[in-house]
Amino acid sequence: MCITIEEPFPARVFDQWLELLVMLNGAKMLRVKGLINLQEVEAPLVIHGVQHIWHPPAFLPDWPSDDRRSRIVFIMRDMEESDLRSALGFVTEKFEQAHVDGLDTA
């Protein structure tokens, strides 16, 4: 499945989402690759991994086109797109709440 996210991610939200997915579902993550738009950086971040094994993320020098959406391809076993989006919603909500409460130290 491919997830496309229109808005840039806060880096902490993306990191925590990916960490949560790997921690809870690493064995189900047969392959993940993506081009990520982070709020803090102009260049696109490239990620790719298999289960719990991840290559170091790298930034491309520039976007390959005018399309700045984050695009992530997941090849999963026994997971639905709704599971991925629910985890993203959970992390985003916690990040926003910490920010509102003044607990966001980044």
C-alpha positions as CSV (number, residue, x, y, z in Angstrom):
1,M,0.0,0.0,0.0
2,C,1.1,3.6,-0.6
3,I,0.3,6.4,1.8
4,T,0.5,9.9,0.5
5,I,0.6,12.8,3.0
6,E,-0.1,16.3,1.7
7,E,1.4,18.4,4.4
8,P,5.1,18.3,5.6
9,F,5.7,16.3,8.7
10,P,7.2,17.8,11.9
11,A,10.4,15.7,12.1
12,R,9.6,14.4,15.6
13,V,6.1,13.2,14.5
14,F,7.6,11.3,11.6
15,D,10.4,9.8,13.8
16,Q,8.0,8.7,16.5
17,W,5.4,7.3,14.0
18,L,8.1,5.2,12.3
19,E,9.5,4.1,15.7
20,L,6.0,3.1,16.9
21,L,5.4,1.1,13.7
22,V,8.7,-0.7,13.9
23,M,8.4,-1.4,17.7
24,L,4.8,-2.8,17.4
25,N,4.8,-4.3,13.9
26,G,8.4,-4.7,12.8
27,A,8.0,-8.3,11.8
28,K,5.0,-7.4,9.7
29,M,6.9,-4.7,7.8
30,L,8.2,-6.7,4.9
31,R,9.5,-3.6,3.1
32,V,9.1,0.1,3.5
33,K,10.4,2.9,1.3
34,G,9.5,6.5,1.0
35,L,10.2,10.1,0.1
36,I,9.4,12.3,3.1
37,N,8.7,16.0,3.3
38,L,9.8,17.3,6.7
39,Q,8.9,20.8,7.9
40,E,12.4,21.6,9.2
41,V,14.3,20.7,5.9
42,E,13.8,21.8,2.3
43,A,15.4,18.6,0.8
44,P,13.4,15.3,0.7
45,L,14.3,12.5,3.1
46,V,14.6,9.0,1.6
47,I,13.9,6.1,3.9
48,H,14.0,2.3,3.2
49,G,14.0,-0.7,5.5
50,V,13.0,-4.3,5.9
51,Q,11.3,-5.3,9.2
52,H,13.7,-4.1,12.0
53,I,16.6,-3.4,9.6
54,W,16.8,0.1,8.3
55,H,19.3,1.8,6.1
56,P,20.4,5.2,7.4
57,P,18.0,7.9,6.1
58,A,19.5,10.2,3.5
59,F,18.5,13.6,2.1
60,L,18.4,14.1,-1.7
61,P,19.9,17.3,-3.0
62,D,16.5,18.3,-4.4
63,W,13.0,17.1,-5.1
64,P,12.7,15.1,-8.3
65,S,9.6,17.1,-9.3
66,D,7.3,19.9,-8.1
67,D,5.3,17.3,-6.1
68,R,6.3,17.8,-2.4
69,R,4.0,15.3,-0.9
70,S,5.4,12.6,1.3
71,R,5.0,9.2,-0.3
72,I,5.6,5.9,1.6
73,V,5.2,2.4,0.2
74,F,4.5,-0.3,2.7
75,I,4.6,-4.0,1.9
76,M,3.0,-5.4,5.0
77,R,1.7,-8.7,6.3
78,D,-1.6,-8.7,8.2
79,M,-1.9,-5.0,8.4
80,E,-4.3,-2.5,6.8
81,E,-3.8,1.1,5.7
82,S,-6.2,2.1,8.5
83,D,-3.7,0.6,11.1
84,L,-0.9,2.8,9.7
85,R,-3.1,5.9,9.6
86,S,-4.4,5.3,13.2
87,A,-0.8,5.1,14.5
88,L,0.0,8.3,12.7
89,G,-3.1,10.0,14.2
90,F,-2.1,8.8,17.7
91,V,1.5,10.2,17.4
92,T,0.2,13.5,15.8
93,E,-2.3,14.0,18.6
94,K,0.3,13.4,21.3
95,F,2.7,15.8,19.6
96,E,0.1,18.5,19.3
97,Q,-1.1,18.0,22.9
98,A,2.5,18.3,24.1
99,H,3.0,21.4,22.1
100,V,-0.2,23.0,23.5
101,D,0.7,22.0,27.0
102,G,4.2,23.5,26.6
103,L,5.9,20.2,27.0
104,D,7.4,20.2,23.5
105,T,11.1,20.9,24.0
106,A,12.3,20.5,20.5
